[in-house]
Amino acid sequence: MSNLSDLLPAGAGAKSATFTASGTLSSGQTVVLNSDGTISAIGSSGSNLTPSPIFTSVQTFNSGGTTTHITVSFDPNTNGKFVIAYKDGANSNYGTAVVGTISGTSISFGSEFVFQSNDVEYVGVKYDPNTANRIVICYQNNTSPYSSAVKVGTVSGTSISFGSENVISSSGNHIPSIAFDSGNANTFVAIFSDSSTYYGKAVVGTISGTSVAFGTSATYVSTAIYQNTVTADPNNSGKFIVAYQDGSNSNYGTGIVGTISGTSISFGTATVFNSGNSDNFSSDFDPNNSGKFAVGYRDNGNSNYGTAVIGTVSGTSVAFGSESVFNTGSTERLSVSFDANNNNVFAIGYEDVNDSYYGKVVFGSVSGTNITFSSGVIFNEARTDSLSVAFNPNETSSLLIGYRDNGDSSKGKALLSTATNSADFIGITDQAIADTATGSVVVEGGVAGTVAYDSGIGAETSFDNTAISSAITYDANAQKVVVFYDSSDNSSYGYGVVGTISGTSSSWGSSGSANTSGYVQWVDIVYDSNAQKVVAVYNNGTLSDHGYAVVGTVSGTSISWGTPVKYESAGVYYNAIVYDSNSQKVVISYYDAGNSNYGTSIVGTVSGTSISFGTAVVFNSASTFGISSAFDSVNNKVVNAYRDVGSSNEGRAVVGTVSGTSISFGSDVAFNTTSNTPITATTFDANAGKIVIAYRSDPSNEGKAIVGTVSGTSISFGTEATFSTSTMGSGERYIAAEYDPSTQTVLIGFRDEGDSNYGKTIVGTVSGTSISFASEETFSSAATLAIDFAYDSNAQKMIVIYRNASGVGQSRVYTPDTTLTPNTIYYVQDDGSLSTTFSSVTAGKALSSTTLLLKG
């Protein structure tokens, strides 16, 4: 090496290479190189478990031989604790269960416990999600009177004790299966086939102690049923889905929605998901996507291939997406499980008849109603019967497989699978890369940015049960967040409430009336650091939609308000308020219905608990919609973004300068020239010194963002970037944006109308005049409105507020990844994270709080 330029590419600050992504990758993602030359994220999706998953700690739980009807269930309340129930062929075919414990990558078992001292079949076990240490085991008795039954078990350490048998229904009922209703304590649903008619039936079981009382059974199909499965929706109390083989309709694979009401069950209309003879059903709901579930099955009409389909429950109906083959060979012993900690990832375990009956597992990713699969991976190179798979609900990508190993005297065994080994680490992505797209990776020896939000979001907390629209700000003096909103229970008048962030939770004080004397709309709020007050603005719908502002004072967890002051004697809409820290004034921008709907701004001065205003100034002489504002503290300018009806509905922005109680504007500049940019959200990235505007871009309706650079009284823009290809909402606060100084990133929230109107967030990182994005996260699996953010600089946390489908004002706290410590060595963990905890793979040395010099 003779030249310094040999160390780095010319003009670059990092060594990088271009790769094709296998799976969607975020910017700053640790990646491995696959055998086909593609790259995958370490430990972040099902695809990471191939081509080289780590199978650890194979343990035998039943050594007698001929272990069948194996089923696995994890304790959702205790990390690593699970129960395996099965038929013990070496002990008179008795029903037996054992408690297992995962510690790190190891499995251990306690003693075996007989739950039924006769020949059993169709064994199933479920942990009760609402009661600690309680399980329910269902089974079919093969000894007279040949009934199907359940027993309640109590787990204590590695022991289980059982109550008396509770018969579901007599007369030789068979193929029982159960699922707990997570929203109704002590309640589960059992399905079975009545051998007197073979009709498919279901019944509600109610637990009291170790006893179960059953309601009246309901028939879901009046035909012979020999194959079925049931699973309950963890997000919709009382809802469950049955997948079955419909003997009256050519044995087609069929699904039907059941609804529990008290001890009764009703069913909707059945829907076919496979127009062929299908069996070996297994199903599981995705806990991260309300109403969505997967069914795996053998498609006898298509060469017995292993196939899966995504279903979506809506009310009492179910709709299915396209079928997807995961194994092009004869497939048996299917078992499906979703990874609760890894959005849209599920596993299917199966026996591959065409490949020596080997036990295999395949991982699928869900996008909308479509499924894509990794290649099947062998976990047992011998004939594998009676298998069951289950993800540990408390560990990402920790999958347990229970199975009978015919290659080892038909023993019952359990195997743990974890994510890709980080030893294959090659670098960190330099940009977000879509699945199958190409993008840049900073490889060993280069400098990489690494910080992004982690997947942890605190629990939902309600700040008001009747909020319609709302906005939030942070009061730095009180070290509290403040929400201004209209309450439908109080004539939609304006109210304020004070929130305290502690850890990943928020708590709320009592609401305080803002004395609006009318219902409010188009609300916004900001903190005036000079006056140490909050200022809320709104449209007074009772008083001809005129514009008002009111000053709030926070004391502890309470807020009091001054007298509202009118700033516009005409209808105002799209209110946006910012604080200009240079002039120590607030600036309100709005649509002025009294002046041809022009975009208008006005400067306000807070004094005590009151506010006064200068003269309103037009910033856009045309109808102006979707207004948002931000203050550029580097250039001391106010920036307004908006939809300009007078310029073909383009998205445009303009720079304002406050002087005294007045504001003047430069020339506006287009940032989006497609027609109809209906709504915007604007924030200032203080680290990059740039404005970021997020918006919906018609006609595609995709979510876009763009970086703006202020110079004097003008603004210029880089190239727009897409943060979501789904359909964005276009209503009030359907998009929000806020800068997080702790991670030096921009958090964008939006209502995803392409995915059931769910509330989602995505993190953007500004570099120069570009912005790149991590993977999106769902913060509300329900129809979401009125999204807004605030950054609590005391807690160093971001909080999101929103209104859910029931009209409840909710909040959730985000926790960013810990920033890096300069001059500290970081290591790659097997889950893909970076840590100072030693591992065999060194990532590199931190140069700053957000960048690493990768080893090499």
C-alpha positions in Angstrom: 0.0 0.0 0.0 1.6 3.2 -1.1 -1.2 5.7 -1.0 -3.5 6.9 1.8 -6.3 6.6 -0.8 -5.9 2.9 -0.8 -7.5 2.8 2.7 -10.8 4.3 1.7 -12.7 4.7 -1.6 -12.0 8.1 -3.2 -14.3 10.8 -1.8 -15.8 8.4 0.7 -15.7 8.1 4.5 -16.4 4.3 4.6 -15.5 1.1 2.8 -18.7 -0.2 1.3 -20.0 -2.8 -1.1 -23.3 -3.4 -2.9 -25.4 -6.5 -2.1 -28.9 -7.8 -2.7 -31.1 -8.0 0.3 -32.9 -11.2 1.4 -35.6 -9.6 3.5 -36.2 -6.0 4.1 -33.2 -4.3 5.9 -33.1 -1.1 7.8 -30.3 1.4 7.8 -27.8 0.6 10.4 -28.7 -3.1 10.4 -26.0 -5.7 11.2 -26.0 -8.3 8.4 -24.6 -11.7 7.4 -23.6 -13.0 3.9 -25.7 -15.9 2.8 -24.4 -18.8 0.7 -26.2 -17.4 -2.4 -24.5 -14.1 -2.1 -27.4 -12.2 -0.6 -27.4 -10.5 2.8 -29.8 -10.9 5.7 -30.2 -9.2 9.0 -28.8 -11.0 12.0 -31.5 -12.3 14.3 -34.4 -10.1 13.0 -36.6 -12.3 10.9 -37.4 -15.9 10.1 -35.2 -15.9 7.0 -32.2 -15.5 9.4 -32.7 -19.1 10.6 -31.6 -20.3 7.2 -29.4 -21.5 5.6 -27.6 -22.1 8.9 -29.9 -21.9 12.0 -28.4 -22.9 15.3 -30.1 -26.0 16.8 -29.0 -26.4 20.4 -29.5 -28.7 23.4 -31.4 -31.7 22.0 -32.9 -33.3 25.1 -35.0 -36.4 25.6 -38.1 -36.0 27.7 -39.5 -39.5 27.2 -37.0 -42.4 26.7 -39.5 -45.3 26.8 -40.1 -45.2 23.0 -43.2 -44.8 20.8 -43.9 -41.2 22.1 -46.8 -39.8 20.0 -49.4 -37.0 20.0 -46.8 -34.6 21.2 -47.9 -31.0 21.8 -45.9 -28.0 23.3 -47.2 -24.9 25.1 -45.1 -22.0 26.6 -46.0 -20.2 29.8 -46.5 -16.6 28.7 -46.0 -15.4 32.3 -42.6 -17.1 32.9 -39.7 -16.8 30.6 -38.4 -20.2 29.3 -41.0 -22.4 31.1 -43.1 -24.8 28.9 -45.1 -28.1 29.1 -45.0 -31.0 26.7 -48.0 -33.3 26.8 -48.0 -36.7 24.9 -49.1 -40.3 24.7 -46.6 -42.5 26.3 -46.5 -45.8 24.3 -44.0 -47.4 26.7 -46.4 -46.9 29.6 -49.7 -48.4 28.4 -50.3 -45.4 26.1 -51.1 -43.2 29.2 -51.5 -39.5 28.8 -48.4 -37.9 30.2 -46.9 -34.4 30.7 -43.5 -32.9 31.6 -42.3 -29.5 32.5 -39.3 -28.1 30.6 -37.2 -25.1 31.2 -35.0 -23.1 28.8 -31.9 -21.4 30.2 -29.9 -19.6 27.6 -29.5 -22.2 24.8 -30.1 -25.2 27.1 -33.2 -27.3 27.9 -33.8 -29.3 31.0 -36.8 -31.4 32.1 -38.4 -32.4 35.3 -40.1 -35.7 36.1 -42.9 -37.1 33.9 -46.5 -36.9 35.3 -49.4 -39.1 34.2 -52.6 -37.1 33.7 -54.8 -39.9 32.4 -54.2 -43.6 33.3 -55.6 -45.1 30.1 -55.0 -45.1 26.4 -55.4 -41.6 25.0 -55.1 -39.8 21.6 -55.3 -36.3 20.2 -53.5 -34.8 23.1 -53.4 -31.0 23.3 -52.0 -28.6 26.0 -52.5 -24.9 26.4 -51.2 -22.5 29.1 -53.8 -20.2 30.6 -52.7 -16.7 29.7 -54.7 -15.1 32.5 -53.8 -17.4 35.4 -50.2 -18.1 36.5 -49.0 -21.7 36.3 -52.2 -23.2 35.0 -52.5 -25.4 32.0 -55.4 -27.3 30.4 -54.9 -30.6 28.6 -57.4 -32.0 26.2 -57.5 -35.6 25.0 -59.6 -38.4 23.6 -60.1 -41.5 25.8 -59.6 -44.7 23.9 -61.1 -46.7 26.8 -64.8 -47.0 27.3 -66.8 -44.8 27.4 -64.5 -43.3 24.7 -65.2 -39.7 25.5 -63.2 -36.5 24.9 -62.2 -34.7 28.0 -60.0 -32.0 29.6 -58.0 -31.8 32.8 -56.7 -28.7 34.6 -53.1 -28.8 35.7 -51.2 -26.7 38.1 -47.5 -26.2 37.5 -45.1 -25.8 40.5 -41.5 -25.6 39.6 -40.9 -28.7 37.5 -44.0 -30.6 38.9 -47.6 -30.7 37.7 -50.7 -31.8 39.7 -54.0 -32.4 38.0 -57.7 -32.0 39.0 -60.5 -34.4 38.0 -61.5 -35.3 34.5 -64.0 -33.0 32.9 -65.8 -34.6 30.0 -66.4 -32.3 27.0 -69.1 -34.6 25.6 -69.6 -38.3 25.7 -70.6 -40.8 23.0 -67.2 -41.4 21.7 -66.3 -37.8 20.8 -62.9 -37.4 19.2 -60.2 -35.1 17.7 -60.6 -32.5 20.5 -58.7 -29.2 20.4 -58.7 -26.2 22.7 -57.8 -22.5 22.6 -57.9 -19.9 25.4 -59.9 -16.6 25.1 -57.2 -14.3 26.4 -59.7 -11.5 27.0 -62.0 -13.6 29.2 -60.4 -15.0 32.3 -61.0 -18.7 33.0 -62.5 -19.3 29.5 -61.5 -21.5 26.6 -63.2 -23.0 23.6 -63.0 -26.7 22.8 -63.8 -28.1 19.4 -64.5 -31.8 18.6 -66.2 -34.2 16.2 -69.2 -36.0 17.7 -68.9 -39.6 16.6 -72.7 -40.1 16.6 -73.0 -37.6 13.7 -69.3 -36.6 13.1 -70.5 -33.0 13.0 -68.0 -30.3 13.9 -68.9 -28.8 17.2 -67.6 -26.3 19.7 -68.3 -25.6 23.4 -67.2 -23.0 25.9 -65.3 -24.2 29.0 -65.2 -22.2 32.2 -62.6 -23.0 34.8 -63.2 -22.8 38.5 -60.2 -24.0 40.5 -59.3 -27.3 38.8 -62.8 -28.0 37.5 -64.4 -27.1 34.3 -68.0 -26.4 33.5 -69.2 -26.6 29.8 -71.9 -24.6 28.1 -74.2 -25.9 25.4 -72.3 -27.1 22.3 -72.8 -25.4 19.0 -72.4 -27.0 15.6 -70.2 -25.1 13.1 -70.7 -27.6 10.3 -73.3 -30.3 9.8 -71.1 -32.8 8.1 -68.5 -35.4 8.9 -65.3 -33.8 10.4 -62.1 -35.8 10.7 -59.5 -33.0 10.6 -59.7 -29.6 12.3 -57.8 -27.0 14.4 -58.8 -24.0 16.5 -57.0 -20.9 17.6 -58.2 -17.8 19.4 -57.4 -14.2 18.4 -55.3 -12.7 21.3 -56.4 -9.1 20.3 -60.1 -9.6 19.8 -61.7 -11.1 22.9 -64.3 -13.8 22.2 -63.1 -14.4 18.6 -61.6 -17.7 17.4 -61.1 -19.4 14.1 -61.7 -23.1 13.2 -60.0 -24.6 10.1 -61.4 -27.9 9.0 -61.9 -30.4 6.2 -65.4 -30.0 4.9 -66.7 -33.5 4.0 -69.9 -32.1 2.5 -67.8 -30.0 0.1 -65.2 -32.4 -1.5 -63.1 -32.2 1.7 -62.1 -28.6 0.9 -60.0 -26.7 3.4 -62.5 -24.3 5.1 -62.4 -21.6 7.8 -65.1 -20.2 10.0 -65.2 -17.5 12.7 -66.7 -18.3 16.1 -67.8 -15.8 18.7 -68.0 -16.5 22.4 -70.7 -14.7 24.4 -70.9 -15.9 28.0 -71.1 -19.7 27.8 -72.5 -19.7 24.3 -70.9 -19.8 20.8 -72.2 -18.5 17.5 -70.6 -18.9 14.1 -70.4 -16.8 10.9 -70.3 -18.0 7.3 -67.7 -20.6 6.3 -65.1 -19.6 3.7 -63.0 -22.0 1.6 -59.3 -21.4 1.6 -58.2 -24.5 -0.4 -60.4 -25.8 -3.2 -59.1 -29.4 -2.9 -58.9 -32.2 -0.4 -56.8 -30.9 2.4 -55.8 -32.1 5.9 -53.1 -32.0 8.6 -54.3 -28.5 9.7 -52.5 -26.3 12.1 -53.0 -22.6 12.8 -51.9 -19.7 14.9 -52.8 -16.0 15.2 -50.3 -13.2 14.7 -50.4 -11.3 18.0 -48.9 -8.2 16.3 -51.6 -7.9 13.6 -55.1 -8.0 14.9 -57.3 -10.4 13.0 -54.5 -12.1 11.1 -53.6 -15.8 11.3 -51.9 -18.5 9.3 -53.2 -22.0 8.5 -50.7 -24.7 7.4 -52.0 -27.8 5.7 -51.3 -30.7 3.4 -52.9 -30.0 -0.1 -53.9 -33.5 -1.3 -55.2 -31.9 -4.5 -51.6 -30.6 -5.3 -49.4 -33.6 -4.8 -49.7 -33.5 -1.0 -47.6 -30.4 -0.9 -47.1 -28.4 2.3 -49.1 -25.2 1.9 -50.1 -22.2 4.0 -52.5 -19.3 3.7 -53.1 -16.1 5.6 -56.6 -15.4 6.9 -58.0 -12.1 8.2 -61.0 -12.0 10.6 -63.4 -9.1 10.3 -66.5 -9.3 12.5 -67.9 -12.8 11.9 -66.3 -13.2 8.5 -63.0 -14.5 7.4 -61.1 -13.7 4.1 -58.0 -15.5 2.8 -55.1 -14.5 0.7 -53.3 -16.5 -1.9 -52.1 -20.0 -1.0 -48.3 -20.5 -0.8 -46.4 -23.7 -1.1 -43.6 -24.2 1.5 -42.7 -27.8 0.7 -42.8 -29.3 -2.8 -43.1 -32.8 -1.5 -45.6 -34.9 0.4 -46.0 -33.2 3.8 -47.3 -34.5 7.1 -47.4 -33.7 10.9 -47.8 -29.9 10.4 -47.4 -27.5 13.3 -47.6 -23.7 13.0 -46.4 -21.0 15.5 -46.0 -17.2 15.3 -43.1 -15.4 16.8 -44.8 -12.8 19.1 -41.6 -10.8 19.4 -40.7 -10.7 15.7 -43.4 -9.1 13.6 -44.9 -11.1 10.7 -42.6 -14.1 11.2 -43.9 -17.6 11.8 -42.6 -21.2 11.7 -44.0 -24.4 10.3 -42.6 -27.7 11.5 -43.4 -30.8 9.3 -42.4 -34.3 8.2 -41.0 -34.3 4.6 -42.2 -37.7 3.3 -40.3 -37.3 0.1 -37.0 -36.7 1.9 -36.8 -39.8 4.1 -39.5 -38.5 6.4 -37.0 -36.1 7.9 -38.2 -33.5 10.4 -37.9 -30.0 8.9 -38.8 -26.4 9.8 -39.6 -23.5 7.5 -39.9 -19.8 8.3 -42.4 -17.5 6.6 -42.8 -13.7 6.5 -46.2 -12.1 6.1 -46.8 -9.0 4.0 -50.5 -8.1 3.8 -52.2 -11.3 2.9 -49.2 -12.9 1.2 -46.6 -15.3 2.6 -43.0 -15.9 1.5 -40.9 -18.8 2.8 -37.3 -19.6 3.5 -36.0 -23.0 2.4 -36.9 -25.9 4.6 -34.2 -26.8 7.2 -33.6 -30.3 8.5 -33.7 -30.5 12.3 -33.8 -34.3 12.6 -32.1 -36.6 10.0 -34.4 -39.5 10.7 -38.1 -40.3 10.4 -39.9 -37.7 12.5 -43.4 -38.2 13.8 -45.8 -36.3 16.0 -44.1 -32.9 16.0 -45.1 -29.6 17.6 -43.4 -26.2 17.3 -43.8 -23.2 19.6 -42.0 -19.9 19.9 -40.9 -18.7 23.4 -43.2 -15.6 23.8 -40.5 -13.9 25.8 -37.5 -14.4 23.5 -37.2 -13.3 19.8 -36.6 -16.2 17.4 -36.3 -18.8 20.1 -38.2 -21.8 18.7 -38.8 -25.1 20.5 -39.5 -28.2 18.5 -41.0 -31.3 20.2 -40.9 -34.5 18.2 -40.7 -38.3 18.1 -37.3 -39.5 16.8 -37.8 -42.8 15.0 -34.1 -42.9 14.4 -33.5 -43.2 18.1 -36.0 -45.8 19.4 -39.0 -43.5 18.9 -38.0 -41.4 21.9 -39.7 -38.1 22.7 -37.2 -35.2 22.2 -37.1 -31.4 22.2 -34.8 -29.2 20.3 -34.2 -25.4 20.6 -33.5 -23.3 17.5 -32.1 -19.7 17.7 -31.2 -17.0 15.2 -28.3 -16.9 12.8 -24.8 -17.1 14.2 -23.3 -13.6 14.3 -20.0 -15.2 13.3 -21.1 -14.6 9.7 -21.2 -10.8 10.3 -19.8 -8.9 7.4 -21.0 -5.3 8.0 -23.7 -2.8 8.7 -26.1 -1.4 6.1 -25.5 2.1 5.0 -29.1 2.6 3.9 -32.5 0.9 4.1 -32.8 -1.8 1.5 -36.0 -3.4 0.3 -36.3 -7.2 -0.1 -34.6 -8.3 -3.3 -33.3 -4.8 -3.9 -29.6 -3.8 -3.9 -28.0 -1.4 -1.5 -24.8 -0.4 0.2 -23.2 -2.1 3.2 -20.3 -0.7 5.2 -17.9 -3.6 5.4 -15.1 -4.3 7.8 -12.6 -1.5 8.0 -15.3 1.2 7.2 -17.1 3.7 9.3 -20.8 3.0 10.0 -23.7 4.7 11.6 -25.5 2.3 13.9 -28.2 3.9 16.0 -31.9 3.1 15.5 -35.0 2.6 17.6 -35.3 -0.8 19.2 -38.5 -2.8 18.8 -39.6 -2.1 22.4 -42.5 0.2 22.8 -44.1 0.7 26.2 -47.7 -0.4 27.0 -50.7 1.7 26.0 -51.9 4.2 28.6 -55.1 6.2 28.3 -55.0 9.9 28.9 -58.8 10.4 28.2 -61.5 8.0 27.2 -63.3 10.5 24.9 -60.5 12.4 23.1 -61.3 13.2 19.5 -58.4 15.2 18.2 -55.3 16.0 20.3 -51.7 17.4 20.2 -48.8 17.1 22.6 -45.8 19.1 23.7 -43.1 18.9 26.3 -42.9 21.5 29.2 -39.2 21.7 29.9 -39.7 23.8 33.1 -42.2 21.3 34.7 -40.5 18.3 33.0 -43.9 17.0 31.9 -45.7 16.4 28.7 -48.9 18.2 28.1 -51.8 17.1 25.8 -54.5 19.5 24.5 -57.6 17.8 23.2 -61.3 18.0 22.7 -63.5 15.7 24.9 -66.6 14.2 23.3 -68.1 13.7 26.8 -67.8 17.4 27.5 -69.5 18.9 24.4 -66.1 18.6 22.6 -64.7 21.5 24.6 -60.9 21.9 25.0 -59.1 20.2 27.8 -55.5 19.7 28.9 -53.9 16.9 30.8 -50.3 16.5 32.2 -48.3 13.4 31.7 -45.2 12.0 33.5 -42.9 9.6 31.7 -41.2 7.0 33.9 -39.2 4.2 32.3 -41.3 2.9 29.4 -44.6 4.1 31.0 -46.6 7.3 31.2 -49.1 8.3 33.8 -51.6 11.1 33.6 -53.0 13.7 36.0 -56.6 15.1 36.0 -57.8 17.0 32.9 -58.2 20.7 33.2 -60.8 22.7 31.2 -59.3 25.3 28.8 -62.3 27.5 29.1 -63.0 27.3 25.3 -66.7 27.9 25.7 -67.3 25.9 22.5 -66.2 22.7 20.8 -62.7 22.8 19.4 -61.1 21.5 16.2 -57.8 21.7 14.4 -55.9 21.7 17.7 -52.1 22.2 18.3 -49.9 23.1 21.2 -46.3 24.3 21.8 -44.1 25.2 24.8 -42.9 28.8 25.2 -39.5 28.4 27.0 -39.2 32.1 27.7 -42.6 32.4 29.4 -42.4 28.8 30.7 -46.0 28.3 29.5 -47.7 26.1 27.0 -49.9 27.7 24.3 -52.8 25.8 22.7 -54.6 26.9 19.5 -57.9 25.7 18.0 -60.8 26.4 15.9 -63.9 27.3 18.0 -66.7 25.4 16.2 -69.4 27.0 18.3 -68.2 30.5 17.4 -68.1 30.3 13.6 -64.8 28.4 13.6 -62.9 31.5 14.6 -59.2 31.0 15.7 -58.4 31.1 19.4 -55.3 30.6 21.6 -55.1 29.9 25.3 -52.1 29.9 27.7 -51.6 27.0 30.1 -49.6 26.7 33.3 -48.4 23.4 34.6 -48.0 22.7 38.3 -47.1 19.2 39.3 -49.5 16.9 37.4 -52.2 19.6 36.9 -52.7 22.4 34.4 -54.6 25.7 34.7 -55.6 27.9 31.7 -55.9 31.6 31.2 -58.7 33.3 29.1 -58.8 32.3 25.4 -57.8 35.1 23.0 -59.1 35.3 19.4 -56.3 35.6 16.8 -58.6 35.4 13.7 -62.2 36.6 13.3 -62.9 34.1 10.6 -62.9 30.3 10.1 -59.5 28.8 10.6 -58.3 25.3 9.7 -55.1 23.3 9.7 -53.7 25.2 12.7 -50.0 24.8 13.3 -48.0 26.5 16.1 -44.2 26.7 16.7 -42.0 28.5 19.1 -39.3 30.8 17.7 -36.6 30.7 20.4 -34.7 33.5 18.7 -37.5 36.1 18.9 -39.1 34.4 21.9 -42.5 34.4 20.2 -45.0 31.8 19.0 -46.1 31.7 15.4 -49.5 30.3 14.4 -50.1 29.3 10.7 -53.5 28.5 9.4 -56.0 28.4 6.5 -58.0 31.6 6.6 -61.5 31.1 5.4 -62.2 34.8 5.8 -59.5 35.6 3.1 -60.1 33.3 0.2 -58.6 30.3 2.2 -55.2 31.8 2.0 -52.3 30.4 4.0 -51.7 32.9 6.8 -49.4 33.3 9.8 -49.5 35.5 12.9 -47.0 36.2 15.7 -48.1 35.8 19.4 -46.5 37.2 22.5 -47.1 35.4 25.8 -47.3 37.5 29.0 -48.3 35.8 32.2 -51.4 33.7 31.4 -52.4 35.8 28.4 -51.3 36.2 24.8 -51.4 39.1 22.3 -51.0 39.1 18.6 -49.4 41.2 15.8 -50.9 41.6 12.3 -51.6 38.5 10.3 -49.5 37.9 7.2 -50.3 35.9 4.1 -47.6 33.3 3.1 -49.6 31.7 0.2 -52.1 33.6 -1.8 -54.2 30.6 -2.7 -56.2 27.9 -1.0 -53.8 26.3 1.5 -54.3 22.9 3.1 -52.3 20.4 5.2 -50.2 23.0 6.9 -47.4 22.1 9.3 -44.6 24.2 10.7 -41.1 23.8 12.3 -38.5 26.2 13.6 -35.0 26.0 12.2 -32.9 26.9 15.3 -29.6 27.1 13.2 -30.9 29.7 10.8 -33.6 31.1 13.2 -36.4 30.7 10.7 -39.9 29.4 10.7 -40.7 26.9 7.9 -44.2 26.2 6.7 -45.1 23.2 4.5 -48.5 22.9 2.9 -50.5 21.9 -0.1 -50.9 24.8 -2.6 -54.2 24.5 -4.4 -53.2 27.5 -6.6 -50.1 25.6 -7.9 -51.7 22.3 -9.0 -52.0 21.1 -5.4 -48.2 20.8 -5.1 -46.5 20.3 -1.9 -44.6 23.6 -1.2 -42.7 25.2 1.6 -41.8 28.8 2.6 -39.3 30.4 5.0 -40.5 33.0 7.5 -38.5 35.5 9.5 -40.0 36.9 12.8 -39.2 40.5 13.7 -40.9 41.9 16.7 -44.5 41.0 16.4 -44.5 40.6 12.7 -43.3 37.9 10.2 -42.2 38.1 6.6 -41.7 35.3 4.1 -39.4 34.5 1.2 -40.5 32.8 -2.0 -42.2 29.4 -1.8 -40.5 26.3 -3.2 -42.1 23.0 -4.4 -40.9 19.8 -2.7 -43.5 17.6 -4.3 -44.9 18.3 -7.8 -47.4 15.5 -8.0 -51.0 16.6 -7.7 -52.7 16.7 -4.3 -50.2 16.5 -1.4 -53.0 16.5 1.1 -51.2 16.6 4.5 -47.7 17.3 5.8 -45.7 16.9 9.0 -42.6 19.0 9.5 -39.7 18.8 12.0 -36.2 20.2 12.4 -33.2 17.8 12.7 -30.9 19.9 14.9 -27.9 17.5 14.4 -28.0 17.7 10.6 -29.3 21.3 10.6 -32.1 20.3 8.2 -35.8 20.5 7.8 -37.6 17.2 7.3 -41.1 17.1 5.7 -43.2 13.9 5.7 -46.3 13.8 3.6 -48.7 11.6 1.5 -47.8 11.8 -2.2 -50.7 11.4 -4.6 -51.7 9.7 -6.8 -49.8 6.7 -5.3 -50.8 7.7 -1.8 -47.4 6.5 -0.5 -45.6 7.9 2.5 -42.7 10.2 1.4 -40.2 12.4 3.2 -37.7 15.0 2.0 -34.9 16.9 3.5 -34.8 20.7 3.2 -31.9 23.1 3.6 -32.7 26.7 4.6 -30.4 29.5 3.2 -31.4 33.0 4.0 -35.1 33.3 3.2 -35.2 30.4 0.8 -35.2 26.6 1.1 -33.9 23.9 -1.3 -34.6 20.2 -1.2 -32.9 16.9 -1.8 -34.5 13.8 -3.4 -37.7 12.5 -1.8 -37.5 9.1 -0.1 -40.4 6.6 0.4 -40.9 5.4 3.9 -44.1 3.4 3.2 -45.5 2.0 -0.1 -48.9 1.5 1.6 -51.8 3.9 1.4 -51.4 6.9 3.8 -54.3 8.5 5.5 -55.1 12.1 4.6 -57.1 13.4 7.7 -56.1 15.7 10.6 -52.8 14.4 12.1 -52.7 11.2 10.1 -49.0 11.9 9.7 -46.6 13.2 12.4 -42.9 13.8 12.7 -40.6 14.7 15.5 -36.8 14.9 16.0 -35.2 12.8 18.7 -31.9 14.4 19.9 -30.9 11.3 21.9 -30.6 9.2 18.7 -30.2 12.1 16.2 -33.0 10.6 14.2 -36.5 11.6 13.0 -39.5 9.6 14.1 -42.4 9.6 11.7 -45.9 8.3 12.6 -48.7 7.5 10.3 -52.1 5.9 9.8 -51.6 3.0 7.4 -54.9 2.7 5.5 -53.4 -0.1 3.5 -53.1 -2.2 6.6 -56.4 -1.9 8.5 -55.8 1.8 9.4 -53.1 0.7 12.0 -50.9 3.3 13.6 -47.2 2.8 12.6 -43.9 4.5 13.1 -40.6 4.5 11.2 -37.2 6.0 12.1 -35.4 8.2 9.5 -31.7 9.2 9.6 -30.7 12.3 7.7 -27.4 12.4 5.9 -26.6 15.5 3.9 -29.8 16.1 1.8 -31.0 12.5 2.0 -33.0 10.5 4.5 -33.0 6.7 4.9 -35.3 4.6 7.0 -35.3 1.6 9.3 -38.1 -0.9 9.3 -41.6 0.3 10.2 -43.2 -0.7 13.5 -46.9 -1.0 14.5 -47.8 0.9 17.7 -51.6 0.5 17.4 -53.2 -2.7 15.9 -56.5 -0.8 15.5 -57.9 2.1 13.5 -55.7 5.0 14.6 -56.3 8.8 14.4 -54.8 12.1 15.7 -51.2 11.0 15.9 -48.6 13.3 17.5 -45.2 13.1 19.2 -43.3 14.9 21.9 -39.7 14.4 23.1 -39.2 14.4 26.8 -35.6 15.7 27.3 -35.6 14.8 31.0 -36.6 11.2 30.5 -34.8 11.1 27.1 -37.8 9.3 25.6 -40.2 9.9 22.8 -44.0 9.6 23.5 -46.7 9.1 20.9 -50.4 10.0 21.4 -53.3 8.9 19.3 -56.9 8.1 19.3 -58.0 4.5 18.9 -61.1 3.1 17.1 -63.1 3.3 20.3 -62.4 7.1 20.7 -59.9 6.6 23.6 -56.9 8.9 23.7 -53.9 6.7 24.1 -50.1 7.1 24.6 -47.1 4.9 24.3 -43.4 5.6 25.2 -40.6 4.7 22.9 -37.2 3.7 24.2 -34.3 4.4 21.8 -31.2 2.1 21.7 -28.5 3.2 24.0 -26.1 5.5 22.2 -22.5 4.4 21.8 -19.7 5.4 24.1 -16.7 6.8 22.1 -13.5 4.8 22.3 -15.3 1.7 23.4 -15.2 -1.7 21.8 -18.5 -3.2 20.7 -19.4 -6.8 19.9 -22.0 -8.4 17.7 -24.5 -10.5 19.6 -26.4 -13.4 18.1 -29.6 -11.4 18.0 -27.9 -8.8 15.8 -27.5 -6.2 18.5 -24.3 -4.4 19.4 -23.1 -4.6 23.0 -20.1 -4.1 25.1 -20.7 -7.7 26.3 -17.9 -9.8 25.0 -18.7 -12.2 22.1 -16.5 -14.0 19.6 -17.4 -11.4 17.0 -15.9 -7.9 17.4 -17.9 -5.1 15.6 -15.4 -2.3 16.1 -14.6 0.8 18.1 -17.1 3.6 18.6 -15.9 6.9 17.2 -18.9 8.9 18.4 -22.3 8.2 20.0 -23.6 7.1 16.6 -20.7 5.7 14.6 -18.4 2.7 14.6 -15.1 2.0 13.0 -15.7 -1.6 12.0 -12.8 -4.0 12.6 -10.7 -5.0 9.7 
